[in-house]
Amino acid sequence: PLPMGDPRCDVAPDGHAIVAAGAEVRQLDVATGTARARAELPAAATALAIAPDGLIAVGTVAGELVVWRPGDPPTVIAAAHPGGIREVRFVDGGGGLLSGGVDGRAVAWTIVADRATAPRAWFVAAGTTVNGFLPVAEDGRIAIATSAGLTRIDAHATTLLGGGATVTLEGVGAVAQLRPGWIGPLAALSAGGGRLLD
């Protein structure tokens, strides 16, 4: 059994299935508990997300990013995050995917034909771990929770100095450090992103 709030388990958007990942990813029928579909993973799961259309993304302890549509074979991006993936989250109504890892990178992927394409943007905070993503506003702004603090990314900047380290941004914009210090994966932002709830 997985504990409540485990990042390797989620309810499908239709509410009729639970998706859980460990050594494999399974889609389970809520009413019967039986497996509707399953797929083997290249390594143990560390994070899971489900897009509004049911596409599933899984991050592994070995850093692979797995994208899977139940009923089809999964696609795997090897070494998406060397050292392991801590968080995956669909954005843009399922047209994009964010992944964050022990390597201190947050990567934005485009989803095309149920596959994650080459990264379109990434955030690097050397020496830190990306613990999670928190939506800030409907316009696509997000906050990245890291072991060094909370950073909001808007849309087009290149560098940020924070927490004693230089944070390099590629393909993204205006950035603001919202709060220094370790931010865990279960933190949340209030409506509009004005307050951190952790």
C-alpha positions as CSV (number, residue, x, y, z in Angstrom):
1,P,0.0,0.0,0.0
2,L,1.1,3.6,-0.7
3,P,0.6,6.2,2.0
4,M,-1.8,9.2,1.4
5,G,-0.1,11.9,-0.6
6,D,2.5,9.5,-2.1
7,P,3.9,11.1,-5.3
8,R,3.7,7.7,-7.0
9,C,-0.1,7.5,-6.9
10,D,-3.0,9.6,-8.3
11,V,-6.6,9.3,-9.4
12,A,-7.4,9.4,-13.1
13,P,-9.3,12.5,-14.3
14,D,-12.5,10.5,-14.9
15,G,-12.4,9.3,-11.3
16,H,-12.9,5.7,-12.3
17,A,-9.2,4.6,-12.0
18,I,-6.3,4.9,-9.7
19,V,-2.8,4.9,-11.1
20,A,0.1,3.7,-8.9
21,A,3.7,3.1,-9.7
22,G,6.5,1.1,-8.1
23,A,8.5,-1.4,-10.2
24,E,5.7,-1.1,-12.7
25,V,2.9,1.4,-13.3
26,R,-0.7,0.1,-13.0
27,Q,-4.1,1.6,-13.8
28,L,-6.5,0.1,-11.3
29,D,-10.3,0.1,-11.5
30,V,-11.7,2.0,-8.5
31,A,-14.9,-0.2,-8.3
32,T,-13.2,-3.6,-8.4
33,G,-9.5,-3.0,-7.6
34,T,-8.4,-5.0,-10.6
35,A,-5.7,-3.8,-13.0
36,R,-7.1,-2.3,-16.2
37,A,-3.6,-1.9,-17.7
38,R,0.1,-2.2,-16.6
39,A,3.5,-1.4,-17.9
40,E,7.0,-2.3,-16.7
41,L,9.3,0.5,-15.6
42,P,13.1,0.6,-16.2
43,A,13.6,1.5,-12.5
44,A,11.6,2.1,-9.4
45,A,9.1,5.0,-9.6
46,T,9.6,8.2,-7.6
47,A,6.9,10.5,-9.1
48,L,3.8,10.2,-11.2
49,A,1.4,12.6,-13.0
50,I,-1.8,12.1,-15.0
51,A,-2.8,14.5,-17.8
52,P,-6.4,15.6,-18.3
53,D,-6.7,13.1,-21.2
54,G,-5.3,10.2,-19.2
55,L,-1.7,10.2,-20.4
56,I,0.6,9.2,-17.6
57,A,4.2,10.4,-16.8
58,V,6.4,8.6,-14.4
59,G,9.9,9.6,-13.1
60,T,12.3,7.0,-11.8
61,V,15.0,6.7,-9.2
62,A,17.5,6.3,-12.0
63,G,16.4,9.5,-13.8
64,E,14.3,8.1,-16.6
65,L,11.2,9.9,-17.7
66,V,8.5,7.4,-18.8
67,V,5.4,8.6,-20.7
68,W,2.6,6.0,-21.1
69,R,-0.9,5.8,-22.5
70,P,-2.6,2.7,-21.0
71,G,-2.9,0.1,-23.7
72,D,0.2,1.3,-25.6
73,P,3.9,0.6,-24.9
74,P,5.6,3.3,-22.7
75,T,8.2,5.6,-24.1
76,V,11.3,6.2,-22.1
77,I,13.7,9.2,-22.0
78,A,16.9,7.8,-20.5
79,A,18.9,10.1,-18.2
80,A,16.3,12.9,-18.2
81,H,17.7,13.8,-14.8
82,P,20.9,12.0,-13.7
83,G,20.6,11.0,-10.1
84,G,16.8,10.6,-10.1
85,I,13.5,12.4,-10.7
86,R,11.7,13.9,-7.8
87,E,8.6,15.5,-9.5
88,V,6.6,15.4,-12.7
89,R,3.6,17.6,-13.5
90,F,1.5,18.1,-16.6
91,V,0.9,21.7,-17.7
92,D,-0.9,23.5,-20.6
93,G,-3.8,21.1,-20.4
94,G,-1.5,18.1,-20.9
95,G,0.4,19.6,-23.8
96,G,3.4,20.1,-21.6
97,L,5.2,18.3,-18.9
98,L,7.6,19.5,-16.2
99,S,10.1,17.3,-14.6
100,G,12.4,18.1,-11.7
101,G,15.3,16.1,-10.3
102,V,18.2,15.6,-7.9
103,D,20.4,17.2,-10.6
104,G,18.9,20.6,-9.7
105,R,17.2,21.0,-13.0
106,A,13.5,21.7,-13.8
107,V,12.8,20.8,-17.4
108,A,9.8,21.7,-19.5
109,W,8.9,19.1,-22.2
110,T,6.4,19.4,-25.0
111,I,4.0,16.4,-25.4
112,V,3.5,15.4,-29.1
113,A,1.7,12.1,-30.1
114,D,2.0,10.8,-26.5
115,R,5.8,11.4,-26.3
116,A,7.9,14.0,-24.5
117,T,10.0,15.8,-27.1
118,A,13.3,17.6,-26.6
119,P,13.2,20.0,-23.7
120,R,11.9,23.5,-24.6
121,A,13.2,25.2,-21.4
122,W,15.0,24.3,-18.2
123,F,16.0,25.8,-14.9
124,V,19.3,24.9,-13.3
125,A,20.1,25.5,-9.6
126,A,23.5,23.8,-9.1
127,G,23.9,21.9,-5.9
128,T,20.2,21.8,-5.1
129,T,17.3,19.3,-5.6
130,V,14.1,20.2,-7.3
131,N,11.4,19.0,-4.9
132,G,8.2,20.1,-6.7
133,F,6.2,22.6,-8.8
134,L,3.5,24.8,-7.5
135,P,1.1,26.6,-9.9
136,V,1.1,30.4,-9.2
137,A,-1.4,31.7,-11.8
138,E,-3.6,30.6,-14.7
139,D,-1.2,32.4,-17.1
140,G,1.3,29.6,-16.8
141,R,3.6,31.0,-14.0
142,I,4.9,28.3,-11.7
143,A,7.0,28.2,-8.6
144,I,9.8,25.7,-8.3
145,A,10.4,24.3,-4.8
146,T,14.0,23.4,-4.3
147,S,16.3,22.5,-1.5
148,A,17.6,26.1,-1.7
149,G,14.2,27.9,-1.7
150,L,11.2,28.8,-3.8
151,T,11.6,30.5,-7.1
152,R,8.8,31.8,-9.4
153,I,9.3,31.6,-13.2
154,D,7.3,33.7,-15.5
155,A,8.4,33.6,-19.1
156,H,11.8,35.1,-20.5
157,A,14.9,35.6,-18.3
158,T,18.4,34.2,-18.3
159,T,20.0,34.3,-14.8
160,L,19.1,34.6,-11.1
161,L,21.4,35.0,-8.1
162,G,19.9,33.4,-5.1
163,G,20.8,31.3,-2.0
164,G,24.5,32.0,-2.6
165,A,24.4,30.2,-6.0
166,T,23.9,31.3,-9.5
167,V,20.7,29.9,-11.0
168,T,20.9,29.7,-14.8
169,L,17.7,29.8,-16.9
170,E,17.4,28.7,-20.5
171,G,14.3,29.5,-22.5
172,V,12.3,31.0,-19.7
173,G,11.8,34.5,-18.5
174,A,11.2,36.7,-15.5
175,V,12.2,35.1,-12.3
176,A,11.8,36.0,-8.6
177,Q,13.1,34.2,-5.6
178,L,10.0,34.0,-3.4
179,R,11.6,32.5,-0.3
180,P,15.1,31.2,0.5
181,G,15.5,27.9,2.4
182,W,14.5,24.3,1.9
183,I,10.9,23.9,0.4
184,G,9.4,20.4,0.5
185,P,7.3,18.7,-2.2
186,L,4.1,19.1,-0.2
187,A,4.1,22.9,0.0
188,A,1.4,24.9,-1.7
189,L,0.8,28.5,-2.7
190,S,-2.3,30.5,-1.9
191,A,-4.6,31.7,-4.7
192,G,-2.6,34.2,-6.8
193,G,0.7,33.0,-5.3
194,G,0.8,35.5,-2.5
195,R,1.5,33.1,0.5
196,L,3.5,29.9,0.9
197,L,1.7,27.2,2.8
198,D,4.2,24.6,4.0
